Amino acid sequence: MKKVKWKGGALISPVPSVMVTCGTIQKPNVITIAWTGIINTNPPKTYISVRPSRFSYQIIKETKEFVINLTTADLVRAADFCGVRSGKDCDKLKLMNLTVQPASDVNVPLLEQSPVNLECRVNDIIPLGTHDMFIADIVAVNVAEELIDKTGKLCLDKCSLIAYSHGEYFELGRKLGKFGFSVKKNKKKRKLNSENKNRNT
């Protein structure tokens, strides 16, 4: 396909749109973050990049804890609001009818309406320019019971997670495959090949 060259820019899409809680159970705050992801498996590590001008920045810098709350389609309006309004000017949780509950391993509260909450403890802060990156260990994960099937498998497809792409929100939809499907042999085809081989020997 023919390409048009632009200067370098932040154009990896889609990205998660998560709601990050900080503060305390008595005085909680929430900010919506798109610059986040997994950076290591063992130990499990994540990051969030936050502008130093944001109200949540100083809270996270001081407490060195935050919780990443995965966002669903039902939460998309609240997520957008919490991304464009500041906790310095209003109580975003109250205005969006969001509730919090205590976490298990950190002092930061969880967002009750979120189906999956990642409790994080900061171990490094890297100034990058417009944003500072908070690198953190994921010290606990809280999952809604209804997302776990009888075999113990986590079924995230049941909770309508959202993604953010170039200024727009999208609900995740049709499954196209699963990890390793491109190299996995077809069981039926493998069985037929095996039967044919046995007939020929």
C-alpha positions as protocol buffer text, in pm:
chain_id: "A"
residue {
  index: 1
  type: MET
  ca { x: 0 y: 0 z: 0 }
}
residue {
  index: 2
  type: LYS
  ca { x: 114 y: 355 z: -70 }
}
residue {
  index: 3
  type: LYS
  ca { x: 228 y: 550 z: 239 }
}
residue {
  index: 4
  type: VAL
  ca { x: 241 y: 916 z: 338 }
}
residue {
  index: 5
  type: LYS
  ca { x: 530 y: 1015 z: 564 }
}
residue {
  index: 6
  type: TRP
  ca { x: 454 y: 1212 z: 884 }
}
residue {
  index: 7
  type: LYS
  ca { x: 692 y: 1322 z: 1156 }
}
residue {
  index: 8
  type: GLY
  ca { x: 729 y: 1093 z: 1457 }
}
residue {
  index: 9
  type: GLY
  ca { x: 422 y: 1082 z: 1681 }
}
residue {
  index: 10
  type: ALA
  ca { x: 231 y: 879 z: 1941 }
}
residue {
  index: 11
  type: LEU
  ca { x: 30 y: 669 z: 1699 }
}
residue {
  index: 12
  type: ILE
  ca { x: 31 y: 315 z: 1836 }
}
residue {
  index: 13
  type: SER
  ca { x: -334 y: 212 z: 1839 }
}
residue {
  index: 14
  type: PRO
  ca { x: -542 y: 79 z: 1995 }
}
residue {
  index: 15
  type: VAL
  ca { x: -426 y: 118 z: 2355 }
}
residue {
  index: 16
  type: PRO
  ca { x: -602 y: 43 z: 2684 }
}
residue {
  index: 17
  type: SER
  ca { x: -817 y: 310 z: 2842 }
}
residue {
  index: 18
  type: VAL
  ca { x: -795 y: 235 z: 3213 }
}
residue {
  index: 19
  type: MET
  ca { x: -916 y: 414 z: 3522 }
}
residue {
  index: 20
  type: VAL
  ca { x: -638 y: 457 z: 3775 }
}
residue {
  index: 21
  type: THR
  ca { x: -732 y: 512 z: 4138 }
}
residue {
  index: 22
  type: CYS
  ca { x: -500 y: 681 z: 4383 }
}
residue {
  index: 23
  type: GLY
  ca { x: -516 y: 842 z: 4725 }
}
residue {
  index: 24
  type: THR
  ca { x: -687 y: 675 z: 5021 }
}
residue {
  index: 25
  type: ILE
  ca { x: -1023 y: 515 z: 5093 }
}
residue {
  index: 26
  type: GLN
  ca { x: -1116 y: 830 z: 5283 }
}
residue {
  index: 27
  type: LYS
  ca { x: -995 y: 1065 z: 5009 }
}
residue {
  index: 28
  type: PRO
  ca { x: -982 y: 875 z: 4678 }
}
residue {
  index: 29
  type: ASN
  ca { x: -918 y: 1011 z: 4332 }
}
residue {
  index: 30
  type: VAL
  ca { x: -938 y: 863 z: 3983 }
}
residue {
  index: 31
  type: ILE
  ca { x: -770 y: 950 z: 3653 }
}
residue {
  index: 32
  type: THR
  ca { x: -812 y: 791 z: 3311 }
}
residue {
  index: 33
  type: ILE
  ca { x: -487 y: 675 z: 3152 }
}
residue {
  index: 34
  type: ALA
  ca { x: -417 y: 550 z: 2800 }
}
residue {
  index: 35
  type: TRP
  ca { x: -38 y: 534 z: 2825 }
}
residue {
  index: 36
  type: THR
  ca { x: -9 y: 205 z: 3013 }
}
residue {
  index: 37
  type: GLY
  ca { x: 84 y: -157 z: 2954 }
}
residue {
  index: 38
  type: ILE
  ca { x: 275 y: -463 z: 3072 }
}
residue {
  index: 39
  type: ILE
  ca { x: 655 y: -435 z: 3067 }
}
residue {
  index: 40
  type: ASN
  ca { x: 760 y: -760 z: 3237 }
}
residue {
  index: 41
  type: THR
  ca { x: 612 y: -1100 z: 3322 }
}
residue {
  index: 42
  type: ASN
  ca { x: 812 y: -1224 z: 3620 }
}
residue {
  index: 43
  type: PRO
  ca { x: 804 y: -1024 z: 3837 }
}
residue {
  index: 44
  type: PRO
  ca { x: 487 y: -875 z: 3689 }
}
residue {
  index: 45
  type: LYS
  ca { x: 551 y: -510 z: 3612 }
}
residue {
  index: 46
  type: THR
  ca { x: 343 y: -235 z: 3457 }
}
residue {
  index: 47
  type: TYR
  ca { x: 368 y: 137 z: 3399 }
}
residue {
  index: 48
  type: ILE
  ca { x: 153 y: 446 z: 3370 }
}
residue {
  index: 49
  type: SER
  ca { x: 271 y: 772 z: 3216 }
}
residue {
  index: 50
  type: VAL
  ca { x: 124 y: 1085 z: 3375 }
}
residue {
  index: 51
  type: ARG
  ca { x: 169 y: 1455 z: 3306 }
}
residue {
  index: 52
  type: PRO
  ca { x: 324 y: 1628 z: 3610 }
}
residue {
  index: 53
  type: SER
  ca { x: 51 y: 1893 z: 3584 }
}
residue {
  index: 54
  type: ARG
  ca { x: -222 y: 1639 z: 3662 }
}
residue {
  index: 55
  type: PHE
  ca { x: -374 y: 1638 z: 4012 }
}
residue {
  index: 56
  type: SER
  ca { x: -315 y: 1263 z: 4048 }
}
residue {
  index: 57
  type: TYR
  ca { x: 56 y: 1294 z: 3966 }
}
residue {
  index: 58
  type: GLN
  ca { x: 162 y: 1433 z: 4303 }
}
residue {
  index: 59
  type: ILE
  ca { x: -62 y: 1185 z: 4490 }
}
residue {
  index: 60
  type: ILE
  ca { x: 98 y: 887 z: 4317 }
}
residue {
  index: 61
  type: LYS
  ca { x: 447 y: 1033 z: 4350 }
}
residue {
  index: 62
  type: GLU
  ca { x: 402 y: 1074 z: 4727 }
}
residue {
  index: 63
  type: THR
  ca { x: 226 y: 745 z: 4807 }
}
residue {
  index: 64
  type: LYS
  ca { x: 406 y: 538 z: 4540 }
}
residue {
  index: 65
  type: GLU
  ca { x: 91 y: 328 z: 4497 }
}
residue {
  index: 66
  type: PHE
  ca { x: -195 y: 315 z: 4250 }
}
residue {
  index: 67
  type: VAL
  ca { x: -455 y: 71 z: 4117 }
}
residue {
  index: 68
  type: ILE
  ca { x: -523 y: 8 z: 3748 }
}
residue {
  index: 69
  type: ASN
  ca { x: -895 y: -63 z: 3702 }
}
residue {
  index: 70
  type: LEU
  ca { x: -988 y: -217 z: 3367 }
}
residue {
  index: 71
  type: THR
  ca { x: -1264 y: -23 z: 3194 }
}
residue {
  index: 72
  type: THR
  ca { x: -1581 y: -168 z: 3042 }
}
residue {
  index: 73
  type: ALA
  ca { x: -1835 y: -33 z: 2796 }
}
residue {
  index: 74
  type: ASP
  ca { x: -2062 y: 53 z: 3090 }
}
residue {
  index: 75
  type: LEU
  ca { x: -1784 y: 272 z: 3230 }
}
residue {
  index: 76
  type: VAL
  ca { x: -1685 y: 452 z: 2911 }
}
residue {
  index: 77
  type: ARG
  ca { x: -1867 y: 777 z: 2991 }
}
residue {
  index: 78
  type: ALA
  ca { x: -1715 y: 786 z: 3339 }
}
residue {
  index: 79
  type: ALA
  ca { x: -1373 y: 706 z: 3192 }
}
residue {
  index: 80
  type: ASP
  ca { x: -1395 y: 994 z: 2949 }
}
residue {
  index: 81
  type: PHE
  ca { x: -1512 y: 1234 z: 3222 }
}
residue {
  index: 82
  type: CYS
  ca { x: -1231 y: 1128 z: 3456 }
}
residue {
  index: 83
  type: GLY
  ca { x: -981 y: 1190 z: 3179 }
}
residue {
  index: 84
  type: VAL
  ca { x: -1088 y: 1547 z: 3102 }
}
residue {
  index: 85
  type: ARG
  ca { x: -1184 y: 1672 z: 3449 }
}
residue {
  index: 86
  type: SER
  ca { x: -946 y: 1729 z: 3740 }
}
residue {
  index: 87
  type: GLY
  ca { x: -985 y: 1600 z: 4094 }
}
residue {
  index: 88
  type: LYS
  ca { x: -855 y: 1938 z: 4204 }
}
residue {
  index: 89
  type: ASP
  ca { x: -1181 y: 2098 z: 4090 }
}
residue {
  index: 90
  type: CYS
  ca { x: -1445 y: 1833 z: 4158 }
}
residue {
  index: 91
  type: ASP
  ca { x: -1520 y: 1494 z: 4312 }
}
residue {
  index: 92
  type: LYS
  ca { x: -1514 y: 1284 z: 3996 }
}
residue {
  index: 93
  type: LEU
  ca { x: -1612 y: 963 z: 4174 }
}
residue {
  index: 94
  type: LYS
  ca { x: -1924 y: 1122 z: 4321 }
}
residue {
  index: 95
  type: LEU
  ca { x: -2026 y: 1295 z: 3998 }
}
residue {
  index: 96
  type: MET
  ca { x: -1996 y: 970 z: 3801 }
}
residue {
  index: 97
  type: ASN
  ca { x: -2162 y: 755 z: 4071 }
}
residue {
  index: 98
  type: LEU
  ca { x: -1845 y: 549 z: 4116 }
}
residue {
  index: 99
  type: THR
  ca { x: -1771 y: 367 z: 4439 }
}
residue {
  index: 100
  type: VAL
  ca { x: -1447 y: 241 z: 4588 }
}
residue {
  index: 101
  type: GLN
  ca { x: -1354 y: -44 z: 4818 }
}
residue {
  index: 102
  type: PRO
  ca { x: -1033 y: -132 z: 5007 }
}
residue {
  index: 103
  type: ALA
  ca { x: -755 y: -311 z: 4821 }
}
residue {
  index: 104
  type: SER
  ca { x: -581 y: -617 z: 4963 }
}
residue {
  index: 105
  type: ASP
  ca { x: -211 y: -521 z: 4943 }
}
residue {
  index: 106
  type: VAL
  ca { x: -196 y: -144 z: 4888 }
}
residue {
  index: 107
  type: ASN
  ca { x: -355 y: 150 z: 5067 }
}
residue {
  index: 108
  type: VAL
  ca { x: -515 y: 279 z: 4748 }
}
residue {
  index: 109
  type: PRO
  ca { x: -882 y: 186 z: 4697 }
}
residue {
  index: 110
  type: LEU
  ca { x: -1020 y: -25 z: 4410 }
}
residue {
  index: 111
  type: LEU
  ca { x: -1292 y: 90 z: 4175 }
}
residue {
  index: 112
  type: GLU
  ca { x: -1585 y: -135 z: 4265 }
}
residue {
  index: 113
  type: GLN
  ca { x: -1751 y: -118 z: 3921 }
}
residue {
  index: 114
  type: SER
  ca { x: -1437 y: -242 z: 3744 }
}
residue {
  index: 115
  type: PRO
  ca { x: -1420 y: -621 z: 3687 }
}
residue {
  index: 116
  type: VAL
  ca { x: -1041 y: -642 z: 3720 }
}
residue {
  index: 117
  type: ASN
  ca { x: -817 y: -435 z: 3947 }
}
residue {
  index: 118
  type: LEU
  ca { x: -436 y: -443 z: 3945 }
}
residue {
  index: 119
  type: GLU
  ca { x: -278 y: -324 z: 4269 }
}
residue {
  index: 120
  type: CYS
  ca { x: 54 y: -155 z: 4194 }
}
residue {
  index: 121
  type: ARG
  ca { x: 354 y: -35 z: 4394 }
}
residue {
  index: 122
  type: VAL
  ca { x: 589 y: 216 z: 4229 }
}
residue {
  index: 123
  type: ASN
  ca { x: 961 y: 137 z: 4225 }
}
residue {
  index: 124
  type: ASP
  ca { x: 1087 y: 389 z: 3971 }
}
residue {
  index: 125
  type: ILE
  ca { x: 985 y: 722 z: 3817 }
}
residue {
  index: 126
  type: ILE
  ca { x: 1136 y: 821 z: 3482 }
}
residue {
  index: 127
  type: PRO
  ca { x: 1093 y: 1175 z: 3346 }
}
residue {
  index: 128
  type: LEU
  ca { x: 1040 y: 1150 z: 2970 }
}
residue {
  index: 129
  type: GLY
  ca { x: 923 y: 1493 z: 2855 }
}
residue {
  index: 130
  type: THR
  ca { x: 552 y: 1570 z: 2856 }
}
residue {
  index: 131
  type: HIS
  ca { x: 495 y: 1271 z: 3088 }
}
residue {
  index: 132
  type: ASP
  ca { x: 672 y: 1093 z: 3372 }
}
residue {
  index: 133
  type: MET
  ca { x: 661 y: 714 z: 3366 }
}
residue {
  index: 134
  type: PHE
  ca { x: 574 y: 538 z: 3692 }
}
residue {
  index: 135
  type: ILE
  ca { x: 716 y: 184 z: 3675 }
}
residue {
  index: 136
  type: ALA
  ca { x: 549 y: -44 z: 3927 }
}
residue {
  index: 137
  type: ASP
  ca { x: 523 y: -401 z: 4049 }
}
residue {
  index: 138
  type: ILE
  ca { x: 178 y: -559 z: 4023 }
}
residue {
  index: 139
  type: VAL
  ca { x: 145 y: -689 z: 4378 }
}
residue {
  index: 140
  type: ALA
  ca { x: -213 y: -822 z: 4358 }
}
residue {
  index: 141
  type: VAL
  ca { x: -494 y: -871 z: 4108 }
}
residue {
  index: 142
  type: ASN
  ca { x: -863 y: -868 z: 4200 }
}
residue {
  index: 143
  type: VAL
  ca { x: -1107 y: -1036 z: 3961 }
}
residue {
  index: 144
  type: ALA
  ca { x: -1488 y: -1047 z: 3964 }
}
residue {
  index: 145
  type: GLU
  ca { x: -1601 y: -1403 z: 4043 }
}
residue {
  index: 146
  type: GLU
  ca { x: -1841 y: -1415 z: 3750 }
}
residue {
  index: 147
  type: LEU
  ca { x: -1548 y: -1387 z: 3508 }
}
residue {
  index: 148
  type: ILE
  ca { x: -1397 y: -1716 z: 3623 }
}
residue {
  index: 149
  type: ASP
  ca { x: -1539 y: -2034 z: 3470 }
}
residue {
  index: 150
  type: LYS
  ca { x: -1561 y: -2382 z: 3626 }
}
residue {
  index: 151
  type: THR
  ca { x: -1208 y: -2469 z: 3516 }
}
residue {
  index: 152
  type: GLY
  ca { x: -1064 y: -2156 z: 3677 }
}
residue {
  index: 153
  type: LYS
  ca { x: -1009 y: -1979 z: 3344 }
}
residue {
  index: 154
  type: LEU
  ca { x: -1040 y: -1600 z: 3336 }
}
residue {
  index: 155
  type: CYS
  ca { x: -1299 y: -1505 z: 3073 }
}
residue {
  index: 156
  type: LEU
  ca { x: -1238 y: -1138 z: 2996 }
}
residue {
  index: 157
  type: ASP
  ca { x: -1458 y: -1164 z: 2687 }
}
residue {
  index: 158
  type: LYS
  ca { x: -1759 y: -1151 z: 2921 }
}
residue {
  index: 159
  type: CYS
  ca { x: -1702 y: -796 z: 3044 }
}
residue {
  index: 160
  type: SER
  ca { x: -1697 y: -580 z: 2728 }
}
residue {
  index: 161
  type: LEU
  ca { x: -1358 y: -415 z: 2775 }
}
residue {
  index: 162
  type: ILE
  ca { x: -1286 y: -96 z: 2582 }
}
residue {
  index: 163
  type: ALA
  ca { x: -987 y: 35 z: 2389 }
}
residue {
  index: 164
  type: TYR
  ca { x: -880 y: 384 z: 2288 }
}
residue {
  index: 165
  type: SER
  ca { x: -773 y: 457 z: 1930 }
}
residue {
  index: 166
  type: HIS
  ca { x: -674 y: 799 z: 1798 }
}
residue {
  index: 167
  type: GLY
  ca { x: -918 y: 996 z: 2014 }
}
residue {
  index: 168
  type: GLU
  ca { x: -1206 y: 745 z: 2004 }
}
residue {
  index: 169
  type: TYR
  ca { x: -1329 y: 466 z: 2233 }
}
residue {
  index: 170
  type: PHE
  ca { x: -1418 y: 120 z: 2103 }
}
residue {
  index: 171
  type: GLU
  ca { x: -1572 y: -185 z: 2265 }
}
residue {
  index: 172
  type: LEU
  ca { x: -1371 y: -501 z: 2200 }
}
residue {
  index: 173
  type: GLY
  ca { x: -1566 y: -734 z: 1976 }
}
residue {
  index: 174
  type: ARG
  ca { x: -1514 y: -1038 z: 1753 }
}
residue {
  index: 175
  type: LYS
  ca { x: -1244 y: -1286 z: 1853 }
}
residue {
  index: 176
  type: LEU
  ca { x: -1005 y: -1357 z: 1566 }
}
residue {
  index: 177
  type: GLY
  ca { x: -789 y: -1623 z: 1725 }
}
residue {
  index: 178
  type: LYS
  ca { x: -593 y: -1704 z: 2038 }
}
residue {
  index: 179
  type: PHE
  ca { x: -225 y: -1705 z: 2125 }
}
residue {
  index: 180
  type: GLY
  ca { x: -37 y: -1953 z: 1906 }
}
residue {
  index: 181
  type: PHE
  ca { x: -326 y: -2024 z: 1667 }
}
residue {
  index: 182
  type: SER
  ca { x: -110 y: -1939 z: 1364 }
}
residue {
  index: 183
  type: VAL
  ca { x: 125 y: -2231 z: 1427 }
}
residue {
  index: 184
  type: LYS
  ca { x: -114 y: -2477 z: 1586 }
}
residue {
  index: 185
  type: LYS
  ca { x: -192 y: -2779 z: 1372 }
}
residue {
  index: 186
  type: ASN
  ca { x: -552 y: -2867 z: 1302 }
}
residue {
  index: 187
  type: LYS
  ca { x: -641 y: -3163 z: 1526 }
}
residue {
  index: 188
  type: LYS
  ca { x: -884 y: -3312 z: 1274 }
}
residue {
  index: 189
  type: LYS
  ca { x: -634 y: -3282 z: 990 }
}
residue {
  index: 190
  type: ARG
  ca { x: -358 y: -3428 z: 1207 }
}
residue {
  index: 191
  type: LYS
  ca { x: -583 y: -3726 z: 1295 }
}
residue {
  index: 192
  type: LEU
  ca { x: -667 y: -3790 z: 929 }
}
residue {
  index: 193
  type: ASN
  ca { x: -300 y: -3772 z: 832 }
}
residue {
  index: 194
  type: SER
  ca { x: -217 y: -4018 z: 1109 }
}
residue {
  index: 195
  type: GLU
  ca { x: -492 y: -4261 z: 996 }
}
residue {
  index: 196
  type: ASN
  ca { x: -376 y: -4238 z: 634 }
}
residue {
  index: 197
  type: LYS
  ca { x: -19 y: -4304 z: 739 }
}
residue {
  index: 198
  type: ASN
  ca { x: -125 y: -4614 z: 935 }
}
residue {
  index: 199
  type: ARG
  ca { x: -316 y: -4749 z: 633 }
}
residue {
  index: 200
  type: ASN
  ca { x: -11 y: -4709 z: 413 }
}
residue {
  index: 201
  type: THR
  ca { x: 224 y: -4898 z: 646 }
}
